[in-house]
Amino acid sequence: MYKKYVQAEIMETLVTSVRKTRNWSSVQSLSVKGEASFFGSEPPTLLFNLFCLLFFTPQMPSRCGTAVRIFITTLFAAVVLFAILLAYVTGYQFIHTEQHHLSFGLYGAILSLHLLLQSLFAFLEHRRMRGPSRPCHLRRTVALCIAAYQEDPDYLRKCLRSVRRISFPGLKVVLVVDGNRPEDAYMMDIFREVMGGAEHAGCIVWKGNYHSDGAGGASTGSVNAEEAVRVSRMVHSCQYSCVMQEWGGKREVMYTAFKALGNSVDYVQVCDSDTVLDPACTIEMLKILEEDPEVGGVGGDVQILNKYDSWISFLSSVRYWMAFNVERACQSYFGCVQCISGPLGMYRNSLLQQFLEPWYHQTFLGSKCSFGDDRHLTNRVLSFGYKTKFTARSQCQTETPTRYLRWLNQQTRWSKSYFREWLYNALWFHKHSLWMTYESVVTGFFPFFLVATVIHLFYRGRLWNILLFLLTVQLVGMVKATYACFLRGSLVMIFMSLYSLLYMSSLLPAKIFALLTINKAGWGTSGRKKIVVNLIGAVPVTVWAVILLGGVAYTIYCETQEPFSETEKILLIAGTILYACYWLILLVLYLAIVAKRCNKREEQYHLPYAEA
């Protein structure tokens, strides 16, 4: 028993040493001193254990080891993709009815297993979150950086009031406004009003920014350099500071806040100007970073502030909960959250300052990137081998589009950044858990398999295939919604199944459109003070609708050429009744629980941490 204990102690010491120093000399020294005898007469066991332990850590001690990890990770990704492709193409079925009207095959089994594993690891991560945590040292310094662009005055005021209530002493706040024209001045006025006036808050209107002199030229002049120094001094000296600068996009705004702070704080928290923060959000994220020095960034649970403004904002609210508390909680279990959301995140400032310039100057296919700032920020953390985590104990509520087209444009922009960052993220698969590789392959290629499946079924000429597909989509949605109800303890998550239809009809074509136009720049959504509707988002949905309606017309034509069999008649009648009952039940629940609260903006005021 003592021997096993000593083995474990030496193994832990050895692995810790290798992780920190990235030097294999400690392994050699053990062998030279004869201490390897502690591990028994089977040296391969020692080597195997060391390999397994180090394989799932962010650092690798040598170029040879890195090459091995890259090879194994690439091979694993290829095997996963090949297995899914083989299962899809062959259509191998485990069970099926006599005439193949109903079946369950290998491809369905793989997707079912993926959902099961994802749900399991998310549950385990939530159980870990609910466990006791060590007291957090409040001696650390934290700066909260807020990005604002043509913000709705009501939302900005809510955001700043919630910032004042954050329970973290000495929190530094930096608000950077993307725009310095007279019509943008109201945001600085609100900042002064909420944060305490000139005695407590410093404010500067910058004619340019760090990369522009305000006259259409690069930031090379001495005047602009002096302005940059003034901004930095103000940010360092004032607890609350506001900078209005020349328009340059969200990444320019974030860069200004990060650059002005420099190394003056230990951690940097990010936030959007339409977000209401929970008083404990900062301390809860800080706990995660303080407990594990290998964690470089952490995100919180982002909920919807205006979920009852419309049906699209309500469905977004249940989707947000699922995305954060299941998908990102699962990723967090393995320390590889792939996107720390802009409304609520925190990073180690020492790490952030190392990649600030490469992050800002990111290019793709020769063009400067102007969206996907938060996802690329997360990817930069992962590229250094640091873990990224999620905690549901840190919460916020943020605005989401209430109009269909604006929501569609937002999703298209996010999809563009997803596909672009997927390629960048793939470069660092070898530095993290194999789950990161596996999940990236599955989620990255799933939309393409789904598009192929839809087109195949809609143009197969059998009405039952279309109905079965619709039933399957809602069945999978109901299974996920039921699990979410259990995990959250709220019946409202049953409406997650409705999002499945929204995904199939709108988000799926938006993803394909995003991939085809991946190099087109722009904010994608307008500011909230003045909503501008962009009709370009309707193009892929319209094309997709034409394709599906064409399939339905073709199927009806084929079905008229030959009569239905008795079995098909029974299945069609039963399936139609079942599908109609599903929608009837969900519609009644929606009218009883949700519809009566929609379009009532005052609902958003009755929140746990929103002002009364």
N, C-alpha and C positions, 0 to 999 in steps of 0.2 A: 504494500500500500504506500509505504514511504517512497519506494523507488518510482512509482507512478507519479507521485506528487512532485518529486524532484524533476522528473522528465517534463512534466507540464510547466514547471517554473522556468526551466532552462529554455524550453521551446518558446515561451512567451517573451522572455528576455531577448532571445536571439532574433525573433521576428521583429520586435520593437526596435532593436538596434539597426537591423537592416532597413526597416521602413524609414527611420529618421536619417541615417547616414547614407543610405543608398550604396553601401559598401559591403562586399562579400567577405572582407577580411575577417569579420567576426566568425563566419562559418569555418574558415581555414584555421583560425586560432583555436577553435574548439577541438578540431581534429588533432592539431599539433600537441595540445595539452593532454590529449587522451580522454577528454571529457565526453567524447562521443559514445564512450562505453555506457554512459548513463542511459542511452537509448536502446540498449540491448544488443543482440547479435545480428540485427537486421538493419544495416545502414539504409537500404532503399526505403524503409518506412520513414526514416527521418527526412530523406530528400523528398519523398512524396508529400509528406505533411507540410514541409516548408513550401513546396511548389503550390499546393492547394491554398495555403494561407496567403501567400504573396500574390497569387493569381487574382484574388478578389480585392486587392488593395490598390489605391490610386497610383503608387509609384512602383517602378521596376528598377532594379539596381544596376543594370548594364545594358549596353546596346544589344548584346546577344539576347538577353532576356526580353527586351522590348520587341525584337524581331520575332521571337517565339510567340509572344502574346499577340502580335499583329497577325501572324500566320494562323494561330488557333482561332482568333476571333473572326477573321475573314472566312475561314473554313466553316465555322459554326454558322455564320450568317448565310453562306451559300447553301449549307445543308438545310437550314430552316426554310429558306425560300424555295429550294428544289422540292422539299417534302410537301409544302403547300401547293406548289404548281403541279406536282405529280398527282396529288389527291384531287385537285380541281379538274385537270385534263382527263384523267382516267375515269373519274366519276364512280370510283369503286364504292359499292353499297354493302353495308353489313346486313341490313334487313330491308325488305320491300314487299309490297303486296304483289299479287299474281300478275297484274297488268301494269305495275310500277306507277300506280297513281299516288302512292305514299311510299316514302323510303327514307332511310337514314344512312348516310355514307361517311367515308373517311374525312372528306372536307368539312362536313358539319361537325364531326367529332373533334377535329382540330380546333375549330372556332369555339366549340362548347368548352373544351379543355382550357382554352385561353381565358374565357370569361370566368371560369371556375377558379383558376389560379390567380387571376387579377383580383377577384373578390376576396379570396382567402388572404392574400398578402395585405390587401387594404384593411381587412378586419384585424390582422395581427398588428399592423402599424397603429391603428386606432387604439388598440388595447395597450400598446406601448406608450402612446401619448397620454392615456388616462392614468398611467403609473405615476408614482411620486417623483418629483424632480428636485435636484439640489438647489439650495438658495442661490440667487444670482447676485453677483457683486455689482453694486450700482456705481462703482468708481470708474467704470468704463464710460467713454464719451461717445455719444451718438448724434448724428446729424440727420434730420429728415428733409429730403429734397422733394419739392412739389413742382410738377410741370403743369403749366396752364396755357391754354390757347382758346381765345374767344369763349371763355367759360360762361355758363349761365350764372348770373349773380347769386341766385338762390343756392345753387349747388356749391359755389365757391365759399359762400358765407358758412354753409353747413360744414364744409371741409375744415376750414380754419377754426371754427368753434370746437370741432371734435379734437383738433390738434392741441388746443389749449387745455383740454381735459385729459390728455395722455398722462398716465401715472409714471412718469420717469423724470426725475429731477435733472435740471440743466440741459434738457433736450434742445439742441440747436435746430432752428427751422430756416430753410432757404427756399423761397418761392421765386421761380424764374418764369417770367411771362414771355411767351413767344410772340413778340410784336411790340413796337414802341411808338405806334401812332396815337394821336389824340383819342381815337375811339377805343384804345386798349387801356386807357388810364383808369377806367373804373375798377379794374382788378387791383391796382395798387391802392386805390382809395379804400376798397373793402379790406385789404390787408392791414392798412393803418387803423381802420375802424375796429377790427377784431383783435389785432395783436397788441394794441396799447398805445398807438401814436408814436410821435417822433422820439419820446423819451426812451422807449423800449425797442423800437424797430427802426432799422436803417433801410433807406430806399434810394435806389439809383436808377436813372433812365439812361441807358447806354445807347449811344447813337449806332454802334455796330455790335459786334460780338467777338469771340476769340478768333474767328476766321474771316471776319469782314470788318472793314473800317466804316461801314455805313454809307459809303458813297459808291458802292458797286465794285470796290477793289479788295484785294486781299489784305489781311490784317498785318501789315508790315510797318506802318508809320509809327512815329514816336508818340503821336497824340493818342492813338488807339492803345498803344502799349501802356501809356499812363492810365488810361481808363481801365484797362485790365487789372492794373495794380490796385487802383481805387476799389474796384469790385472785390478783389481778394481781401484787401484790408478790412473792408466793411463786413464781409462774411466772417472773418476771423474775430473781429472785435464785438460784433452784435450777436445777441442770442437769436433775434429774429431779423431776417433781412429779406428784401424783395428787390429783384433786378428785372427791369424791363429792357429787352434788347431787340435788335433787328430780327425780323422773322427769318427762321432757318430750319424749322421742323423740330420735332420732338427730340431727336438725337442731339441737335445743337443745344437745346435747352438743358438736357440732362448733362451734357458735357460741361456747360458753364458752371453748373452747381458742383460737379465733381472736381473740376479744375480749380475753382475758387477755394474749395475746402482744402485741397492738397492733403497733407498728412496731419492735419490739425485734429482729427477725430479717429477713434478706433473702428467705428462701424458707421455705415451709411445706409439709411432706410430710404426707400423710394415710395412715392405716392402720386396719384393723379389728382387733379383739382376737382374732380367730380366724386370724390370718395369720402365717406364718413368712417372714421377710424374708431375702433373700440379702445377704451382707455388702457387696457392691458396689452394691446397689440405689440408694442415695442419691447416690453419686458419679456414676453413669451418667446419672441424670436431671438432675443438676446440670450436666453437660456440655452437654446439649441446650439448657438455658436460658441458659447462659453463651455458647454459640456464636452464638446468634441472639437479639438483643434484641426481635424481633417475636414470639417465642414466649412465651405467657403461662402455659401449663400443659403438663405432659407426664405420660403414663401409662406404666406398665411392663407386662411380660408376666405375667399372673396365671394360675397353674396350680393344680391341685387337690391339696390335701394328703391328703385321705382318699379318693382315687379307687378304692381297692380295698375300700372298706367295703360296697359294694353295686353292683348293675348300674346303678342310676340315677346314682350318683356317678361310675362309670367312663365312662358315655356323656357325662356332663357334662364330664368331663376332656378328651375329644377335641373336644367342641363348644367349650369354652373356648379351646383352642389355635387352632381354626379362626377363632373370633371375633376373637381378638387378632392372630394372626400373618398373617391374610389380610385380613379385613374392616377392622380398625383400622389395619393396616399400609398398606393402600390409601388410607384416609383421611389417614393421616399424610403420605403422599407429596404431598398437596395442602395439608397444614397445617390440616386441619379434622376432627380426631378429635372425634366428637360425644358421647363419654362417657369421661371419665377415671375409671376404676374406683376405688371406695372403698378396696380393699385396698392399692393402690399408685399414688400420684399425687403430683405436686409442682406448686406454684403460686408465682408471684411475689407476695410478701406485700404489696408496695406496691399491686399491682393488686387483690388480694383484699380489702384493707381498704377500697377504694373502693366495692365493691358488697356489702359484708358485710350491711348493714342491709336493702337490697332483697332480697337472697338469702334472708335469714331470714324476712322478712315476706311472702314470695310467697303469692299467693292465686290460686285458679282457680274460676271460677263462684261467687264470693262466699265460698268456704271457704278456710281456711288450709291450705296444702300440708304434708303430714307424711311424704311419701315422695319418692323421686327426688332426694335431696339432691345426690348426686354428679353426676348428669346436668345438674341445673340449675346447679350450680357451674361445670361445663364450659361451659354455654350462656352464662353471664354473662361468661366470658372471651371467648368468640366474639363476644358483643354489643359488646365494646369494640374489635373489629377485630383482636384478637391471634390468632396461630396456636395451635393445639393439636397436640401431637405424640405419637407412640408410639415406644418403644424396646424391642426385645427383649433388649437387653443388661442391662436392669434387671428383675429377676425376684423373684417371691414365690410362695408356695403358701398357699392359703386353704381353709377348710372349705366344703363344699357339702352340702345336704340329702341324706340317704341313704334317705329314705322318699319314696315316690311323691307322696303328698298334700302333704307339706311342700314338696317341689320344685315342685309345681303352684302352690301358693300364692305361692311366691317368684316364679315366672315371671309370674303374674297381676299381682303388684305391680309388677314391672319393666315389664310391658307398659303398665300404666296410666301410669307416668311417661314411657314412650317416646311415647305418643300425645299426652300433655299437653305435653311438651317439644318435640315435633315442631312444634306450633303456635307456640310461643315461638321456636323455632329459625328458623322461616320468616321471621321479622321481620328476620333478619340475613343472609339469603342473599346480599344485594347486597354485603356486606363481604368476601366470600370467593370462592374459586374456584368456577367453574360446576359442578365435579364435586360439590360439596356440595349444590347445588340438584338436580342430576340424580339422585344417589344417594338423597337424601331422598324424592324423588317416587317412584322405583322401589320402594324398600323400604317406604315408607309405604303405598302402595296395593296392593302385591303380595298381602297376605293376603286382601283382598277379591276380587281376581281369582281367587285360588286356591279360595276358598269357593264362588264361583259356578261354577267349573269342576268341582269335585267333585260338587256337587248336580246340575249338568246331566248329567254322565256317569253318575251312579248312578241317575238317573231317566229315562234315555233308552231303557231297555228292551232293551238289547243287552249280553249278558254279556261280549263281547269288549271293549267300551268300558271296563268296570270293570277287567278284567285288564290291558289296555293301559295304563291310568292307573297301576296298581300297578307295572308293569314300568318305566314312564317315571320314576316317583318314585325307584325304586331305581337306575336307570341314571344319573340326574343325581347321586344320592348317591355312586355308585361313581366317577364322573368327578371330583367334588370330592375324594373320599377319596384317589384315586390321585395327584392333584396335591399334596394335603397330605403324602402319603407321600414324594413327591419333595422337597418344600420342607423338611420336617422331617428326612428321612432315617431314618424309622422306620416299620416295617410296622404298628405299632399303630394308625396313623391310618386304616387300611382300615375300622375299625369306625365311622368317621364316617358311613358309608352307613346304618348301623342307626339313627342319630339321625333320619334322614329320616322313618322310620315313626313315631317318637316325636313329631316335629313335626306330622305330618299328623293323628295320632290324639288328641293331647293339647294341644300348644302352640297349634295353630291355633284351636280353640274357646276356649282360655284368652284369647287375644288379643281375640277378639270380645267375650267376657264382660268383659274389662278395659275395653274401650271403652264398653260399656253401663253399667258401674258406676264410671266414671272418677273421680267425685267422692266416692267412699267412702274414708274415711281409715283409717289403721292401719298397724302395722308390717308386716303380711302374713305374717311368719314370727315364731315365738316365740324366746325366748332358748334357748341351747344347754344350759344346766344342767338345765332341765326342759322337755322337748319337749311342746308342746301341739298336738294334731292338730286342724286346722280342716277340717271336711267341706264347706265351701262351695265349695272348689275342684273338687269332684267333680261339681257341678251342670252346668257347661257341657260337660264330657266325657260325662256321661250323656246329655244332650240331643243332642249330636253323634252319639253311638253309635246312638241311636234313629233319627235322621235317616238315617244310613248303612244301618242294617239295614232300614229301611223301603224304601230304594232297592234293596237287594239282593233283598228279597222281591218288590217290584214287577217287577224285571228277570226273576226266575225265572218269575213268572206270565206275563209277555209272551213269554218264550222257549218256554213250553209250548204257546202258541197256534199256533205254526208251527215246522216242523222246521228244523234248522240246514242251511245249504248246505255243500257239501263243503269249500269254501275256509275257511269259519268253523270247521268241525270240525278241520281241519289246524292253523289258527292257535291255536285254544283248547288243543289237545293240546300243541303246541309251546311255547306261552306258559306253560302250567301246568308243564310239565317244566322249562323254563328258570327259572321263579320258584322252584320247589321246589329245584332245584340250587343256586341262589343262597343260599337260606336254609340248606341243608344244609352248604355250604362255610363260610358265616359262623359257623354253630353249632359246627362242628368246630374252627374257629380260635379261637372264643371259649372253648370248653371247654379247649383246649390252652394258650392264652396267658393268659387272664384269669380264668376261673372258679376255677381252683385257688388264685388269690391273693386272691380276694374273701373278705370277712368275717374277714380277718386284720389286725387293727389294727397289729400290729407292723411291717407293711410300711412304714407311713408314717415309721418312724424311720430307715429306710435311704435317706435322701435326701441330696443333695449338701450342703445347708446346714441340715438339721435335726439336733438334738442326738442323739448316739449313745445 
